[in-house]
Amino acid sequence: MEFQTPPTIIGHGAVGGRKEAQGPLAADFDQTFDDTALNTQSWEKAEAQLQKEAVALALHNAGLKPAQIDFIFAGDLLNQCISSTFGLLNYQIPFLGQYGACSTMAQTLLMAAIMVESAAGNTAAAVTSSHFCTAERQFRTPLEYGAQRTPTAQWTATASGCVVLGKGGKVKVTRGLAGKIVDLGVKDPANMGAAMAPAAADSIYQFLSDTSTSPKDYDGIFTGDLGEVGTKLLLGTLRDNGVDLSKIHNDCGLMLYDREKQDVHAGGSGCGCSASVLCGHLLRRMERGELANILFCATGALMSTTSQQQGEAIPGICHVIQLTTEARGS
């Protein structure tokens, strides 16, 4: 999709927990919380609060009130996207729930851009979140079980990111590609990078082909979140198909944490990982003029507890968003 009248990002907000505040991107968060329960009675309520805070910050930075937002697209990792439902309930913004697993930030951003560009609404917001403790309880083992994590495992970010789209911002949503479901048979829920890498390779290759561009045309191509294992698989797969991303690629799962100092094994993951890196670090760099033309390629593992219990493999997906500034254009 190439937007004839590109929507722009007029406000954004990123929030994180204690571990995120100890990482290399700490200064790019609008707010971090030392209490990862966020003064609530459950991890799930804490994740809902993360979304509520991210939206509040994005609205404040956009200079808008909730009543001025025409649509909000939101999703998370929990069953029936309950973090989004309960986190955004009091805003009373027309709500369209989304599920794209860890690709949800790109999916909600794409849907919001379509709404604004088509004039269905003047403004639209996109938000997603994740929480380490809620994800572990739902998809792996509760923390009190004390299970040992494998080297390929990634650390689900306790974070949330939100963008508000409208007119008059510096950063434009220029193009978007909705990815296809790709399943190469990976069944290990502790190796999400391997499950998602084929989808990332497929979508990035398709986007470059459709737009007749190459990696050198961009200031950065950012996936999220493949971690160490998935990144190696992505770069190798594309190299075998004549595309070299090595000089221009980075992964949000490798950017959010210091893997040598923080015990995150293969890197970060979760909806909030790529969302907070985008809504904090990347957009700030674009607004400062350090980046003018990037691809944001959020990846997701389309699994559930039900599919895992039935022995199904973990399909992957990747959506691509091109973001540009006036300095570079489209």
Sequence and secondary structure as in RCSB ss.txt:
>XXXX:A:sequence
MEFQTPPTIIGHGAVGGRKEAQGPLAADFDQTFDDTALNTQSWEKAEAQLQKEAVALALHNAGLKPAQIDFIFAG
DLLNQCISSTFGLLNYQIPFLGQYGACSTMAQTLLMAAIMVESAAGNTAAAVTSSHFCTAERQFRTPLEYGAQRT
PTAQWTATASGCVVLGKGGKVKVTRGLAGKIVDLGVKDPANMGAAMAPAAADSIYQFLSDTSTSPKDYDGIFTGD
LGEVGTKLLLGTLRDNGVDLSKIHNDCGLMLYDREKQDVHAGGSGCGCSASVLCGHLLRRMERGELANILFCATG
ALMSTTSQQQGEAIPGICHVIQLTTEARGS
>XXXX:A:secstr
 B SS  EEEEEEEEE HHHHTSTTGGG SEE SSTTTTSSSHHHHHHHHHHHHHHHHHHHHT  GGG  EEEEE
 SSGGGHHHHHHHGGG   EEE   GGGHHHHHHHHHHHHHHTTS S EEEEEEE HHHHHHHHS  GGG     
TT  EE  EEEEEEEESS SEEEEEEE    B      TT HHHHHHHHHHHHHHHHHHHHT  GGGSSEEEEES
 HHHHHHHHHHHHHHTT   TTTEEEHHHHSS TTTS  TT EESHHHHHHIIIIIIHHHHHTTS SEEEEEEEE
E   HHHHHTT    EEEEEEEEEETTT  
